[in-house]
Amino acid sequence: PNDTLNSDEYKVGPTLDIKPLSWLLFRASYLHSWRDDPGYKEDDNRKKFYLAKRDEDKASLFADVSPWETLGFHAGFEFISDNYPTIDIGVKNAQNYSPSVGVFYTPLEWIKLFADYNFDWFSWNQDYDTDRHYRGEDRVHTFSVGSEMDLIKDVLGFRIQYGFSQGLS
């Protein structure tokens, strides 16, 4: 009964790809989004800040290096900043950055092996009332390994992956 029924969100931003060599790709992107919510009632939804009006900025960098057909590396970085301008009580703003690296190896035409590592860092500021202000921080390390196989070329594929995450708050 206290959930928001209607919300509008708009996003705009450029992506730039630079490919100076056939085996090298650089990508940079920026995205700005704003969400308006005329039906949001803070008193009813103090813990549901994700429904409130929000302005978000997101910047990303990515690189893919594949000097051989059988071996490739990739790395990325993403930064997100959220601001909740109409909230008096609850999460006021939050930031997240996330660097990642990975490798893939294709020993045979029909099988690809991969490994990835990602680090996420979250930080937020929150007010419970006019006298209590809190800051929080989370860190998450994620590792994954797996393989992709073409069981029937271009018809049937199979992917198996194992991931492990450790979160600290």
Disulfide bonds with the S-S distance in Angstrom:
none
